[in-house]
């Protein structure tokens, strides 16, 4: 699943704004290549879309496997959007930052740049 991102929704339509703060949790497996890529892509998304870093949690499943089990995470990397509803599950490296942002219901950055990469 290298370089891919799978987007699923547990309930409702993606992208609905409710005014509640965004809360994200990324599950990774140490510094495995896909996990490192997902961390970097999430960092880029946080910066580009001005998501407060305090609303993002990274859980290393190698250090805390019970946490992944409790959340039902079977594959890494996996990003959970915990709030606002609906809950979203994104599996993969988060390579398509724009698609991930759309699924999370994030508004486009104010100063959109013409380059893609």
Secondary structure, 3 states (H helix, E strand, C coil): CCCCEEEEECCCCCCCCCCCCCEEEEEECCCCHHHHHHHHHHHHHHHHCCCCHHHEEEEECCCCHHHHHHHCCCCCCEEEEEECCCCEEEEECCCCHHHHHHHHCCCCCCCCCCCCC
